[in-house]
Amino acid sequence: MPIIVNLNVVLAQRKMRLNTLAELVDITPQNLSVLKTGKAKAILFDTLEKICEMLECQPGDILAFSKEPEAVITTD
């Protein structure tokens, strides 16, 4: 997927836990986890706005675009 979600990086920089952000944004931790892992297919702008407000960041701090295909990790 060419959209990279850096929510885990921003959370670590702010020393905030996912559950704390979920509570502040009024979203379930499960739904926020889906976004954090990059498995979300969409995000509402008002949810993105709340996340940015609570983390004091810009949408570009959380979302990035890459033309490179995702690396496939295999284990033997």
Secondary structure, 3 states (H helix, E strand, C coil): CCEEECHHHHHHHHCCCHHHHHHHHCCCHHHHHHHHCCCCCCCCHHHHHHHHHHHCCCHHHHEEECCCCCCCCCCC
